[in-house]
Every structure is written in structure tokens, then in C-alpha cells.
Amino acid sequence: MKSTTVFAESRKWTLADGESLHSVAVKIQLGQTVGHAECVPIPQLGEDIASTMDEIAEISPLIERGLTRSELNEIFPADSARNALDCALWDLESRQSKKTVWEILNVEKPPTVPLVTHLSSVEDLEKGQFENVSSIRLSALPEEIESRLIAIRSQSPNAELIVDGRKQWTKKNLISLDTLLSEFGVKLLLRPFSHYEDEQLTNLTLTTPVCAYEACNTRADLASIGNKYQGVVISLDKAGGLTEAFATVSLANKMGLKIVLEAAAASSRAAAPLLPLAPFADFVDLSCVQALTNDLPNGLKFSPPNHVSCITNGLWADHIAPANKE
């Protein structure tokens, strides 16, 4: 009988500005077949590299004794450790069955997915990189939002816009600026203020949908945000893996919520499990992966103006080629 073994190690990644990031890489090996995945601990939930590694070490013996993906999701809470193990089990299943995850989930795979392009500063506009992108995410304080929207629309008249309030707005700002956002075609407003203060959104009628960022992690949270938010940001680490993320996306769609998929700051392998969810989402944000200077050699392939290929060539849950050994 083939035995199952779980391995985990910390990985270091570097952004273009020199900042270092850390993730946890997991391998689940059954015979000669290996499933890979990667997660990023969420400090806001009390996680760090050490605690995530400890949790994976605690669960690993159960997986080695036959714990299934369904049982993993039933027994353990949604967090980054479960995400890594869940996605590694998906990758293992894909390689064992010689089916891509798209085939297993019965989701039609598009050739590419358009991505959100981030606008960090007005100076970025001068580089002329926003002319043909499909969507733009900009951060802005209430007092600077109008000038930024005018500048963006002068270069990108048709791009869909997402405004990130960075928790710096107030309810008064929301109400007074709602018409302005609508006139400039803003599709979503993220993080106007902390989710601890989101009672202010209860039954508030706005033209621009407000998207839950930290107030919703799994489908269990969707019922509690219905009278506050009109959209949700879904990440694999918050959801605890593709299994729950897929269920959350499905329910959010039925509820008519806008959906943003957001990748963690780690390698392409941490982001790849989001791609099968892309056909159900309004926006896909892989900017943290795109900013890396040392991604995996067979990482996700990006193309102008800002698209990602859904053909991952063995990176994750794709039986076409061997998994990267990195």
C-alpha cells in the first residue's frame, strides 16, 4: 500500500521595492505523486509562520492516515494552514486522476483572465500603462478622490474602476461622494472604514456597491453582511482553501453579490487555485504575485495589457506537466 507523507517549509519572496515576504509551502506525497500548495498567514487573525507551521504539523498525521479533503474542511477552521493542505489535496487529486482542477469542478476554462491593474499614485498615470486595461484599482482619501478619478478617466475612459478607501472614509463621505463615484463609473468601493465600524452600512442606500473585505471569510459570513454590503472579496487563506472558496463564490453568486478574487502576497502557486473561480467573479486581483522579483520558474504567465493565462503547465492541479520541484 502506498503511504502518504506531508512536508511543510517556510519560503521567502521579494517584491520589486525590496520588501521581503514569507509563505508556507506544503507538499503531500502519495507514492510517486506529489500535490503542492502554498499559503500566507493572516496577522489580523493572529497567524504567523510559526503558528501556521505548527497547525500543519498537527493536522499532517491525520492526512497521512487518510483524512479526506471533505473531512479536513468539516473538522478544522478556515485559515491559512487549512488552505495549504486543502489546495495540496486538490493538486494531488488532479495528478492522480490526470484531470485538471477545471475538469474536476466542471468549470469551463477560458484561455486568459483579465486582471485588476493597481494605480498607486498619480505619477503612475504618466507612464501610460492604463490605456487598455480592463479594470483599475486606486486608493484615495475622500479629499483626493475627484482629482484622481478625473486623471484616470482622461487616460482610461472605459476601464472599470474599484476605489479602495483604506479605512479612511466616514459614513458622511460615503453619502456625499456617492453621486460622484457613480458619475465616474466606479463599480465597487472597498474598505471605506474598518469592518468593526460597518454597522454604519446597515440598510444604507448607495448607488455604488460596497464590498466586504474583512467582514466575510466564508459562506457562513454571507448571511450577516447582506444588509450592509453588495459585494465580497474572497481570498484562499481567509476561506481556508479552494473547497470553501468555491462554495462561497457559488453562494455569493446566488445572492447577487459582486465578487473580487484576491491573491495573497506569495508565489504563483499560492494564486493558481483562484483561477478556476475566475469565471464566476467580477474582478481578479493578482497584483501581489505580479510584483514579485523571484517567482517560481514556471509561474503564472502574464500578458499585455494585463491578463493571466489559465494554462499553468504543471504549476498546480494541472496534469499536463510535472510539478515544479522548487
C-alpha positions as CSV (number, residue, x, y, z in Angstrom):
1,M,0.0,0.0,0.0
2,K,1.3,3.5,-0.9
3,S,1.9,5.7,2.1
4,T,1.1,9.4,2.4
5,T,3.6,11.9,3.7
6,V,3.2,15.7,4.3
7,F,6.0,18.2,4.2
8,A,6.0,21.9,5.0
9,E,8.6,24.6,4.9
10,S,8.8,28.4,5.0
11,R,9.5,30.3,1.8
12,K,10.8,33.8,1.2
13,W,9.8,36.1,-1.6
14,T,10.9,39.6,-2.6
15,L,8.9,42.5,-4.1
16,A,10.3,44.9,-6.6
17,D,10.8,47.5,-3.8
18,G,13.0,45.1,-1.9
19,E,10.4,44.1,0.7
20,S,10.6,40.5,1.9
21,L,7.5,38.3,2.2
22,H,7.1,34.9,3.7
23,S,4.8,32.0,3.0
24,V,4.4,28.3,3.9
25,A,4.8,25.7,1.1
26,V,3.2,22.3,1.5
27,K,3.7,19.0,-0.3
28,I,1.6,15.9,0.1
29,Q,3.1,12.9,-1.4
30,L,1.3,9.6,-2.1
31,G,3.7,7.1,-3.7
32,Q,5.4,9.0,-6.6
33,T,2.6,11.6,-6.9
34,V,3.0,14.9,-5.2
35,G,0.5,17.6,-4.5
36,H,1.8,21.2,-3.9
37,A,0.3,24.3,-2.4
38,E,1.2,27.5,-0.6
39,C,-0.4,29.7,1.9
40,V,0.3,33.1,3.6
41,P,-0.6,33.5,7.4
42,I,-3.0,36.3,8.2
43,P,-1.7,38.5,11.0
44,Q,-5.2,40.0,11.6
45,L,-6.4,36.6,12.5
46,G,-3.4,36.0,14.9
47,E,-1.5,33.9,12.4
48,D,2.2,33.9,11.7
49,I,4.7,31.5,10.0
50,A,5.4,29.6,13.2
51,S,1.8,29.1,14.2
52,T,0.8,28.0,10.7
53,M,3.6,25.5,10.5
54,D,2.6,24.1,14.0
55,E,-1.0,23.7,12.8
56,I,0.1,21.9,9.6
57,A,2.3,19.6,11.7
58,E,-0.8,18.9,14.0
59,I,-3.0,18.0,11.0
60,S,-0.5,16.2,8.9
61,P,-0.6,12.8,10.8
62,L,-4.4,12.7,10.2
63,I,-3.9,13.3,6.4
64,E,-1.2,10.6,6.4
65,R,-3.7,8.2,8.0
66,G,-6.3,9.0,5.3
67,L,-8.1,12.2,6.3
68,T,-10.0,13.4,3.2
69,R,-10.4,16.9,1.8
70,S,-14.1,16.9,2.9
71,E,-13.2,15.8,6.4
72,L,-10.4,18.4,6.6
73,N,-12.9,21.2,5.9
74,E,-15.5,19.8,8.3
75,I,-13.1,19.4,11.2
76,F,-10.7,22.3,11.1
77,P,-11.4,26.0,10.9
78,A,-10.9,28.2,7.9
79,D,-7.4,29.6,8.0
80,S,-4.1,29.7,6.0
81,A,-3.0,26.2,7.3
82,R,-6.1,24.6,6.1
83,N,-5.8,26.4,2.8
84,A,-2.4,25.0,2.1
85,L,-3.5,21.4,2.9
86,D,-6.8,21.7,1.0
87,C,-5.1,23.1,-2.1
88,A,-2.3,20.4,-1.9
89,L,-5.0,17.7,-1.8
90,W,-6.7,19.3,-4.9
91,D,-3.3,19.2,-6.7
92,L,-2.7,15.6,-5.6
93,E,-6.2,14.6,-6.8
94,S,-5.6,16.3,-10.2
95,R,-2.3,14.5,-10.7
96,Q,-3.7,11.1,-9.6
97,S,-6.8,11.4,-11.8
98,K,-5.0,13.0,-14.7
99,K,-7.6,15.7,-14.8
100,T,-7.2,19.4,-14.3
101,V,-9.0,21.1,-11.4
102,W,-11.2,22.8,-14.0
103,E,-12.3,19.3,-15.2
104,I,-12.9,18.1,-11.7
105,L,-15.0,21.1,-10.9
106,N,-16.7,21.1,-14.3
107,V,-15.8,24.7,-15.0
108,E,-15.1,25.8,-18.5
109,K,-11.5,27.2,-18.7
110,P,-11.0,30.4,-20.7
111,P,-7.6,31.0,-22.4
112,T,-6.9,34.0,-20.2
113,V,-8.4,36.1,-17.4
114,P,-8.3,39.9,-17.3
115,L,-6.8,41.3,-14.1
116,V,-7.2,44.3,-12.0
117,T,-4.4,46.9,-12.5
118,H,-3.3,48.9,-9.5
119,L,-2.8,52.6,-9.5
120,S,-0.5,53.5,-6.7
121,S,0.0,57.2,-7.4
122,V,-1.0,59.9,-9.9
123,E,2.6,59.6,-11.2
124,D,1.8,56.1,-12.4
125,L,-0.6,57.6,-14.9
126,E,2.2,59.5,-16.6
127,K,3.8,56.1,-17.6
128,G,0.8,55.5,-20.0
129,Q,0.2,51.9,-18.7
130,F,-3.5,52.3,-18.1
131,E,-4.8,53.0,-21.6
132,N,-6.1,49.5,-22.5
133,V,-6.6,47.7,-19.2
134,S,-10.0,46.4,-18.3
135,S,-10.1,47.4,-14.7
136,I,-8.2,49.7,-12.3
137,R,-8.0,49.7,-8.5
138,L,-7.0,53.0,-6.9
139,S,-6.6,54.1,-3.3
140,A,-7.8,57.5,-2.4
141,L,-8.7,59.6,0.5
142,P,-12.1,61.4,0.3
143,E,-10.5,64.8,-0.4
144,E,-8.4,63.5,-3.4
145,I,-10.9,61.1,-5.0
146,E,-12.3,63.6,-7.5
147,S,-9.0,64.7,-8.9
148,R,-7.8,61.1,-9.2
149,L,-10.9,60.0,-11.0
150,I,-10.6,62.9,-13.4
151,A,-6.9,61.9,-14.1
152,I,-7.8,58.3,-14.6
153,R,-10.7,58.9,-17.0
154,S,-8.5,61.2,-19.1
155,Q,-6.4,58.1,-19.9
156,S,-8.7,55.2,-19.4
157,P,-12.3,56.3,-20.2
158,N,-13.7,52.7,-20.4
159,A,-11.9,50.8,-17.6
160,E,-14.0,49.5,-14.7
161,L,-12.9,51.2,-11.5
162,I,-12.5,50.0,-8.0
163,V,-11.9,52.5,-5.2
164,D,-10.1,51.4,-2.1
165,G,-10.9,53.7,0.8
166,R,-8.1,52.2,3.0
167,K,-10.4,52.6,6.1
168,Q,-10.0,56.3,5.8
169,W,-13.6,57.3,4.9
170,T,-16.6,58.1,7.0
171,K,-20.3,57.5,6.5
172,K,-20.7,61.2,5.7
173,N,-18.1,60.7,2.9
174,L,-19.9,57.8,1.5
175,I,-23.2,59.6,1.2
176,S,-21.7,62.9,-0.1
177,L,-19.4,61.2,-2.7
178,D,-21.8,58.5,-3.9
179,T,-23.1,60.5,-6.8
180,L,-19.5,61.4,-7.8
181,L,-18.4,57.8,-7.8
182,S,-21.4,56.8,-9.9
183,E,-20.8,59.6,-12.4
184,F,-17.3,58.3,-13.0
185,G,-18.4,54.7,-13.3
186,V,-16.9,53.3,-10.1
187,K,-18.1,49.7,-9.9
188,L,-17.0,48.9,-6.3
189,L,-15.9,50.6,-3.1
190,L,-13.5,48.6,-0.9
191,R,-12.7,49.2,2.8
192,P,-14.3,52.7,3.3
193,F,-13.7,52.1,7.0
194,S,-12.9,49.2,9.4
195,H,-15.2,46.2,9.4
196,Y,-15.5,46.9,13.1
197,E,-17.4,50.0,12.2
198,D,-19.6,48.6,9.4
199,E,-22.8,48.9,11.3
200,Q,-22.9,52.3,9.7
201,L,-23.6,50.5,6.4
202,T,-26.7,48.8,7.7
203,N,-29.6,49.5,5.3
204,L,-27.7,52.4,3.8
205,T,-28.8,53.0,0.2
206,L,-25.9,53.9,-2.1
207,T,-25.5,53.8,-5.9
208,T,-22.0,52.4,-5.7
209,P,-21.8,48.8,-4.2
210,V,-19.6,48.5,-1.1
211,C,-17.6,45.3,-0.9
212,A,-16.9,43.3,2.3
213,Y,-13.1,43.0,2.7
214,E,-12.5,41.6,6.3
215,A,-16.2,41.1,7.2
216,C,-16.6,38.0,5.2
217,N,-14.2,35.0,5.0
218,T,-16.5,32.0,4.3
219,R,-20.1,31.3,3.2
220,A,-21.1,31.2,6.9
221,D,-20.5,35.0,6.9
222,L,-22.6,35.8,3.9
223,A,-25.9,35.9,5.8
224,S,-24.6,38.5,8.2
225,I,-23.4,41.0,5.5
226,G,-26.5,41.0,3.3
227,N,-27.9,44.3,4.7
228,K,-24.5,46.0,4.7
229,Y,-22.5,45.0,1.7
230,Q,-23.3,44.4,-2.0
231,G,-20.0,42.6,-2.8
232,V,-17.3,40.4,-1.2
233,V,-13.6,40.0,-1.5
234,I,-12.6,36.3,-1.4
235,S,-9.1,35.0,-0.7
236,L,-8.0,31.4,-0.3
237,D,-6.3,31.9,3.0
238,K,-9.4,33.6,4.6
239,A,-11.7,30.9,3.1
240,G,-9.4,28.1,4.2
241,G,-8.8,26.6,0.7
242,L,-10.4,26.2,-2.7
243,T,-13.1,23.9,-1.4
244,E,-14.7,26.5,0.8
245,A,-13.8,29.4,-1.6
246,F,-15.7,27.6,-4.4
247,A,-18.7,27.1,-2.1
248,T,-18.6,30.8,-1.0
249,V,-18.3,32.1,-4.6
250,S,-21.3,29.9,-5.6
251,L,-23.5,31.2,-2.8
252,A,-22.4,34.8,-3.3
253,N,-23.4,34.5,-6.9
254,K,-26.8,33.2,-6.0
255,M,-27.2,36.2,-3.6
256,G,-26.4,38.6,-6.4
257,L,-23.2,39.9,-4.7
258,K,-20.3,41.3,-6.6
259,I,-17.1,39.2,-6.3
260,V,-13.5,40.1,-6.2
261,L,-10.8,37.4,-6.0
262,E,-7.6,38.5,-4.4
263,A,-4.3,36.6,-4.2
264,A,-2.0,36.7,-1.2
265,A,1.5,38.1,-1.4
266,A,3.3,34.9,-2.3
267,S,4.3,32.9,-5.4
268,S,2.2,31.9,-8.4
269,R,1.4,28.6,-6.7
270,A,-0.5,30.4,-4.0
271,A,-2.5,32.2,-6.6
272,A,-3.2,29.5,-9.1
273,P,-6.1,27.9,-7.2
274,L,-8.1,31.1,-7.6
275,L,-8.2,30.8,-11.4
276,P,-11.0,28.1,-11.5
277,L,-13.1,30.7,-9.6
278,A,-12.4,33.5,-12.1
279,P,-15.4,32.7,-14.5
280,F,-17.7,33.4,-11.5
281,A,-16.0,36.7,-10.4
282,D,-16.4,40.3,-11.4
283,F,-12.7,41.1,-10.7
284,V,-9.5,39.1,-10.2
285,D,-6.6,40.8,-8.4
286,L,-3.2,39.0,-8.6
287,S,-1.1,42.2,-8.2
288,C,0.9,40.8,-5.3
289,V,2.2,37.9,-7.4
290,Q,2.9,40.2,-10.3
291,A,5.1,42.4,-8.1
292,L,7.5,39.5,-7.1
293,T,11.1,39.5,-8.4
294,N,11.7,35.8,-7.6
295,D,8.5,33.9,-8.5
296,L,8.7,30.2,-9.4
297,P,10.4,29.4,-12.7
298,N,7.2,28.0,-14.1
299,G,5.0,30.7,-12.5
300,L,1.8,32.1,-14.0
301,K,2.2,33.7,-17.4
302,F,1.0,37.3,-17.7
303,S,0.4,39.2,-21.0
304,P,-0.5,42.8,-22.0
305,P,-2.4,44.7,-21.3
306,N,-3.0,42.8,-18.0
307,H,-4.1,39.2,-18.4
308,V,-3.1,35.9,-16.9
309,S,-3.0,32.6,-18.8
310,C,-5.2,29.8,-17.4
311,I,-2.8,27.2,-18.9
312,T,-0.5,26.7,-15.9
313,N,1.8,23.9,-17.4
314,G,2.1,21.8,-14.3
315,L,2.2,24.6,-11.7
316,W,-0.8,23.4,-9.8
317,A,-3.7,21.0,-10.3
318,D,-2.7,20.5,-14.0
319,H,-1.7,17.1,-15.1
320,I,-0.1,18.3,-18.3
321,A,3.4,18.5,-16.9
322,P,5.3,17.5,-13.7
323,A,5.1,19.9,-10.8
324,N,7.9,22.4,-10.2
325,K,10.3,21.0,-7.7
326,E,11.0,24.3,-6.1
